[in-house]
Amino acid sequence: MATPPVAGAGLPSGPFPGQQGQAAREVNTASLCRIGQETVQDIVFRTMEIFQLLRNMQLPNGVSYHASTHQDRLGKLQEHLRQLSVLFRKLRLVYDKCNENCAGLDPVPTEQLIPYVEEDGSKHDDRSANQFRCASEDRREVMEVNKKLKQKNQQLKQIMDQLRNLIWEINAMLAMRN
């Protein structure tokens, strides 16, 4: 089983310890989170490959034992484990860098994130009106994303139903042939 190269197995040289100045400021937290997400996906992929190798490995129980095949599979398994270790170290670096970037941020109280309309009808100052406008824009954006997500989920459901029906038809044809 050939394995594709790990996307970003090496760390970018700029944003991590050892380099100072402008290069460290160019990478923002959002891009670090994206790198972390890709690293987690690579970890999951490598783990699945390890389990696939383990499932296909035959224990040396004396029946048709080929030492060369066993050594080849053992080498592949060790290489996957080494790559997995590298990916976990990369993920730790990204995690530490994200925490370092977010350490100076002041947490915004939840009460300020929720738009509040007073019942007595008093006038809001410009700041609260601006917060309300931002909150309603955010809410509208979230609703649009949710709508798109529901549409995509519906499309995926239709595709899964079509594939299920196709598999049923193929199985029925195979059963009739036998």
C-alpha positions as a Markdown table, in Angstrom:
| # | Residue | x | y | z |
|---|---|---|---|---|
| 1 | Met | 0.0 | 0.0 | 0.0 |
| 2 | Ala | 1.7 | 3.2 | -1.2 |
| 3 | Thr | 1.2 | 6.2 | 1.1 |
| 4 | Pro | 0.8 | 9.7 | -0.2 |
| 5 | Pro | 3.2 | 12.3 | 1.1 |
| 6 | Val | 2.0 | 14.0 | 4.2 |
| 7 | Ala | 0.8 | 17.5 | 3.5 |
| 8 | Gly | 2.9 | 19.9 | 5.4 |
| 9 | Ala | 4.9 | 17.2 | 7.2 |
| 10 | Gly | 7.7 | 19.8 | 7.7 |
| 11 | Leu | 6.8 | 22.8 | 9.7 |
| 12 | Pro | 6.8 | 26.2 | 8.2 |
| 13 | Ser | 10.1 | 27.9 | 9.0 |
| 14 | Gly | 8.7 | 31.3 | 10.0 |
| 15 | Pro | 6.1 | 31.1 | 12.7 |
| 16 | Phe | 7.8 | 28.8 | 15.2 |
| 17 | Pro | 10.5 | 29.3 | 17.9 |
| 18 | Gly | 13.9 | 30.1 | 16.7 |
| 19 | Gln | 13.0 | 32.9 | 14.4 |
| 20 | Gln | 12.2 | 36.4 | 15.6 |
| 21 | Gly | 10.7 | 39.5 | 14.1 |
| 22 | Gln | 8.5 | 39.9 | 11.1 |
| 23 | Ala | 8.2 | 36.3 | 10.1 |
| 24 | Ala | 6.7 | 35.4 | 13.5 |
| 25 | Arg | 4.0 | 38.1 | 13.0 |
| 26 | Glu | 3.0 | 37.0 | 9.5 |
| 27 | Val | 1.2 | 33.8 | 10.6 |
| 28 | Asn | -2.0 | 34.6 | 12.3 |
| 29 | Thr | -4.0 | 32.3 | 14.6 |
| 30 | Ala | -6.6 | 31.4 | 12.0 |
| 31 | Ser | -3.9 | 30.0 | 9.7 |
| 32 | Leu | -2.3 | 28.1 | 12.6 |
| 33 | Cys | -5.7 | 26.6 | 13.3 |
| 34 | Arg | -6.0 | 25.6 | 9.7 |
| 35 | Ile | -2.6 | 24.0 | 9.8 |
| 36 | Gly | -3.7 | 22.2 | 13.1 |
| 37 | Gln | -6.8 | 20.9 | 11.4 |
| 38 | Glu | -4.9 | 19.6 | 8.5 |
| 39 | Thr | -2.4 | 17.9 | 10.9 |
| 40 | Val | -5.3 | 16.3 | 12.7 |
| 41 | Gln | -6.7 | 15.0 | 9.4 |
| 42 | Asp | -3.2 | 13.6 | 8.6 |
| 43 | Ile | -3.0 | 11.9 | 12.0 |
| 44 | Val | -6.4 | 10.3 | 11.4 |
| 45 | Phe | -5.4 | 9.2 | 7.9 |
| 46 | Arg | -2.1 | 7.7 | 9.2 |
| 47 | Thr | -3.9 | 6.0 | 12.1 |
| 48 | Met | -6.3 | 4.4 | 9.6 |
| 49 | Glu | -3.4 | 3.2 | 7.5 |
| 50 | Ile | -1.8 | 1.7 | 10.6 |
| 51 | Phe | -4.9 | -0.2 | 11.5 |
| 52 | Gln | -5.2 | -1.4 | 7.8 |
| 53 | Leu | -1.7 | -2.7 | 8.0 |
| 54 | Leu | -2.4 | -4.4 | 11.3 |
| 55 | Arg | -5.6 | -6.0 | 10.0 |
| 56 | Asn | -3.7 | -7.3 | 6.9 |
| 57 | Met | -0.8 | -8.7 | 9.0 |
| 58 | Gln | -0.8 | -12.4 | 9.5 |
| 59 | Leu | 0.6 | -13.6 | 12.8 |
| 60 | Pro | 3.6 | -15.8 | 12.5 |
| 61 | Asn | 1.8 | -19.0 | 13.7 |
| 62 | Gly | 3.8 | -21.4 | 11.7 |
| 63 | Val | 1.6 | -21.6 | 8.7 |
| 64 | Ser | 3.1 | -20.3 | 5.5 |
| 65 | Tyr | 5.3 | -17.8 | 7.3 |
| 66 | His | 7.4 | -15.6 | 5.0 |
| 67 | Ala | 10.1 | -13.7 | 6.9 |
| 68 | Ser | 10.6 | -11.2 | 4.0 |
| 69 | Thr | 6.9 | -10.3 | 3.8 |
| 70 | His | 6.7 | -10.0 | 7.6 |
| 71 | Gln | 9.8 | -7.7 | 7.7 |
| 72 | Asp | 8.4 | -5.6 | 4.9 |
| 73 | Arg | 5.1 | -5.1 | 6.7 |
| 74 | Leu | 6.9 | -4.5 | 10.0 |
| 75 | Gly | 9.1 | -1.8 | 8.3 |
| 76 | Lys | 6.0 | -0.1 | 6.8 |
| 77 | Leu | 4.3 | -0.2 | 10.2 |
| 78 | Gln | 7.4 | 1.4 | 11.9 |
| 79 | Glu | 7.5 | 4.1 | 9.3 |
| 80 | His | 3.9 | 4.9 | 9.8 |
| 81 | Leu | 4.4 | 5.1 | 13.5 |
| 82 | Arg | 7.4 | 7.4 | 13.1 |
| 83 | Gln | 5.4 | 9.7 | 10.8 |
| 84 | Leu | 2.5 | 9.7 | 13.3 |
| 85 | Ser | 5.0 | 10.7 | 16.0 |
| 86 | Val | 6.2 | 13.6 | 13.9 |
| 87 | Leu | 2.6 | 14.7 | 13.2 |
| 88 | Phe | 1.8 | 14.7 | 16.9 |
| 89 | Arg | 4.9 | 16.8 | 17.6 |
| 90 | Lys | 3.8 | 19.2 | 14.9 |
| 91 | Leu | 0.3 | 19.4 | 16.4 |
| 92 | Arg | 1.8 | 20.2 | 19.8 |
| 93 | Leu | 3.8 | 23.0 | 18.3 |
| 94 | Val | 0.8 | 24.5 | 16.6 |
| 95 | Tyr | -1.3 | 24.1 | 19.8 |
| 96 | Asp | 1.3 | 25.9 | 21.9 |
| 97 | Lys | 1.7 | 28.7 | 19.3 |
| 98 | Cys | -2.1 | 29.2 | 19.2 |
| 99 | Asn | -2.2 | 29.4 | 23.0 |
| 100 | Glu | 0.7 | 31.8 | 23.0 |
| 101 | Asn | -1.1 | 34.1 | 20.4 |
| 102 | Cys | -4.4 | 34.0 | 22.3 |
| 103 | Ala | -2.9 | 34.5 | 25.8 |
| 104 | Gly | -2.9 | 38.3 | 25.5 |
| 105 | Leu | -6.5 | 38.5 | 24.4 |
| 106 | Asp | -9.1 | 39.7 | 26.8 |
| 107 | Pro | -12.1 | 37.5 | 26.9 |
| 108 | Val | -15.3 | 39.3 | 26.0 |
| 109 | Pro | -18.1 | 38.7 | 28.5 |
| 110 | Thr | -21.0 | 36.7 | 27.1 |
| 111 | Glu | -23.4 | 39.5 | 28.1 |
| 112 | Gln | -21.8 | 41.8 | 25.6 |
| 113 | Leu | -22.1 | 39.3 | 22.7 |
| 114 | Ile | -25.9 | 39.0 | 23.1 |
| 115 | Pro | -27.9 | 41.9 | 21.7 |
| 116 | Tyr | -30.2 | 43.3 | 24.4 |
| 117 | Val | -33.3 | 45.5 | 23.7 |
| 118 | Glu | -34.5 | 47.4 | 26.7 |
| 119 | Glu | -38.2 | 47.2 | 27.3 |
| 120 | Asp | -38.6 | 50.8 | 28.6 |
| 121 | Gly | -38.0 | 52.2 | 25.1 |
| 122 | Ser | -35.0 | 54.3 | 26.1 |
| 123 | Lys | -32.5 | 55.4 | 23.5 |
| 124 | His | -29.4 | 53.3 | 22.9 |
| 125 | Asp | -26.1 | 55.0 | 22.5 |
| 126 | Asp | -24.1 | 54.6 | 19.3 |
| 127 | Arg | -22.0 | 51.8 | 20.8 |
| 128 | Ser | -24.8 | 49.6 | 21.6 |
| 129 | Ala | -26.5 | 50.3 | 18.3 |
| 130 | Asn | -23.3 | 49.3 | 16.5 |
| 131 | Gln | -23.1 | 46.1 | 18.6 |
| 132 | Phe | -26.7 | 45.3 | 17.8 |
| 133 | Arg | -26.0 | 45.8 | 14.1 |
| 134 | Cys | -22.9 | 43.6 | 14.2 |
| 135 | Ala | -24.8 | 40.9 | 16.1 |
| 136 | Ser | -27.6 | 41.0 | 13.6 |
| 137 | Glu | -25.2 | 40.8 | 10.7 |
| 138 | Asp | -23.4 | 37.8 | 12.4 |
| 139 | Arg | -26.8 | 36.1 | 13.0 |
| 140 | Arg | -27.7 | 36.6 | 9.3 |
| 141 | Glu | -24.4 | 35.2 | 8.2 |
| 142 | Val | -24.8 | 32.2 | 10.5 |
| 143 | Met | -28.3 | 31.6 | 9.1 |
| 144 | Glu | -27.0 | 31.7 | 5.5 |
| 145 | Val | -24.2 | 29.2 | 6.4 |
| 146 | Asn | -26.8 | 27.0 | 8.1 |
| 147 | Lys | -29.0 | 27.1 | 5.0 |
| 148 | Lys | -26.1 | 26.2 | 2.7 |
| 149 | Leu | -25.1 | 23.4 | 5.1 |
| 150 | Lys | -28.7 | 22.0 | 5.1 |
| 151 | Gln | -28.7 | 22.1 | 1.3 |
| 152 | Lys | -25.4 | 20.3 | 1.1 |
| 153 | Asn | -26.6 | 17.7 | 3.6 |
| 154 | Gln | -29.7 | 17.1 | 1.6 |
| 155 | Gln | -27.6 | 16.6 | -1.6 |
| 156 | Leu | -25.4 | 14.1 | 0.3 |
| 157 | Lys | -28.4 | 12.3 | 1.5 |
| 158 | Gln | -29.8 | 12.0 | -2.0 |
| 159 | Ile | -26.4 | 10.7 | -3.2 |
| 160 | Met | -26.3 | 8.1 | -0.4 |
| 161 | Asp | -29.9 | 7.0 | -1.2 |
| 162 | Gln | -28.9 | 6.6 | -4.9 |
| 163 | Leu | -25.8 | 4.6 | -4.0 |
| 164 | Arg | -27.8 | 2.4 | -1.6 |
| 165 | Asn | -30.4 | 1.7 | -4.3 |
| 166 | Leu | -27.6 | 0.9 | -6.9 |
| 167 | Ile | -26.0 | -1.5 | -4.4 |
| 168 | Trp | -29.3 | -3.2 | -3.8 |
| 169 | Glu | -29.9 | -3.6 | -7.6 |
| 170 | Ile | -26.4 | -5.0 | -8.1 |
| 171 | Asn | -26.8 | -7.4 | -5.2 |
| 172 | Ala | -30.2 | -8.5 | -6.6 |
| 173 | Met | -28.7 | -9.1 | -10.1 |
| 174 | Leu | -25.8 | -11.1 | -8.6 |
| 175 | Ala | -28.3 | -13.2 | -6.5 |
| 176 | Met | -30.3 | -13.9 | -9.6 |
| 177 | Arg | -27.2 | -14.9 | -11.6 |
| 178 | Asn | -26.3 | -17.5 | -8.9 |
